[in-house]
């Protein structure tokens, strides 16, 4: 039986990963927009994003828009693969085929 990836499996990180997976490859989302979509506090979102980034699953790009700092987020190639593997493992646990 396939194991569920513990980095993704935590509820908040699963929501983050699933949301980022809806973006087209190469697209990014601004931190405040992701925060708004998920209804998470900035601190909580940052903590979970750091774990995903440390695992190589999320790309974080810090930039400036005028004088204001802005952070853009996207699933990395590794993150997309890990999310696909997670979904396959979950299907296996549920006894479903792809």
Secondary structure as UniProt FT lines:
FT   HELIX           6..9
FT   HELIX           11..21
FT   TURN            25..26
FT   STRAND          29..30
FT   HELIX           31..38
FT   HELIX           42..54
FT   TURN            55..56
FT   STRAND          58..65
FT   TURN            66..67
FT   STRAND          68..75
FT   HELIX           77..93
FT   TURN            94..95
//
